[in-house]
Amino acid sequence: MLNFVISITSIEPPILVQNNFMEHRGVRYAIRLGIEREQWRVAIHPPGGLQAERTVVGTREDAETEARSMINARLRKRSAAEKGSTLK
């Protein structure tokens, strides 16, 4: 019975990942290419909140519009919750 061990090593340099965060109304967001053509992945990173992601089909401008819309909706929801808690 023969046993073989194959060791694979790479001599290529590591791939550098670039984080191109943008900001809208104080909330960071990122737009990344999706797997398919004209597909974008939008992620928002609100401070002290949960990250939200969404897939957008269309142009990069459509993805930017969606990111801003997600941020505006999150800020409206947070503002309404803060107003409700101060009225009690």
C-alpha positions in Angstrom: 0.0 0.0 0.0 1.4 3.4 -1.0 0.6 6.7 0.7 1.3 10.0 -0.9 1.4 13.4 0.6 1.2 16.3 -1.8 2.3 19.7 -0.5 1.3 22.7 -2.6 2.9 26.1 -1.9 2.4 29.3 -3.7 5.2 31.6 -4.5 2.9 34.3 -5.8 2.5 37.5 -3.8 -0.6 37.7 -1.6 -3.7 39.5 -3.1 -4.3 42.9 -1.5 -7.8 43.7 -0.7 -8.7 47.4 -1.0 -11.6 48.7 1.2 -13.1 51.7 -0.7 -15.6 52.9 1.8 -17.7 55.9 0.9 -19.8 57.9 3.3 -23.3 59.4 3.2 -24.8 61.4 6.1 -22.0 60.0 8.4 -22.6 56.4 7.5 -20.0 54.3 5.7 -21.0 52.2 2.8 -19.2 50.0 0.2 -20.1 48.9 -3.3 -18.6 45.7 -4.7 -18.9 43.9 -7.9 -21.3 41.0 -8.0 -20.8 37.6 -9.6 -22.8 38.3 -12.7 -22.8 41.1 -15.2 -24.4 44.4 -14.0 -24.7 43.0 -10.5 -23.5 45.0 -7.5 -23.3 44.2 -3.8 -24.1 47.1 -1.5 -23.2 47.1 2.2 -23.9 49.8 4.7 -22.0 50.1 8.0 -23.9 52.3 10.4 -22.1 53.2 13.6 -23.4 51.1 16.5 -25.8 49.2 14.3 -26.0 46.1 12.3 -24.5 45.9 8.9 -27.0 45.5 6.0 -26.3 44.1 2.6 -28.3 44.0 -0.6 -27.7 42.9 -4.2 -28.5 45.5 -6.9 -28.9 44.7 -10.6 -28.2 47.7 -12.8 -25.5 50.3 -13.1 -23.1 51.4 -10.4 -25.1 54.6 -10.1 -28.1 52.5 -9.3 -26.1 50.7 -6.6 -25.0 54.1 -5.1 -28.6 55.3 -5.1 -29.7 52.1 -3.4 -26.9 52.5 -0.7 -28.0 56.1 0.0 -31.7 55.0 0.2 -30.8 52.2 2.6 -28.9 54.7 4.8 -31.7 57.3 4.7 -34.2 54.6 5.7 -32.0 53.4 8.6 -31.6 57.0 9.8 -35.3 57.7 9.6 -36.1 54.6 11.5 -33.5 55.4 14.2 -34.8 59.0 14.4 -38.4 57.8 14.8 -37.3 55.4 17.6 -35.4 58.1 19.4 -38.4 60.5 19.2 -40.7 57.7 20.5 -38.5 57.0 23.5 -38.2 60.7 24.5 -42.0 61.1 24.4 -42.6 58.4 27.0 
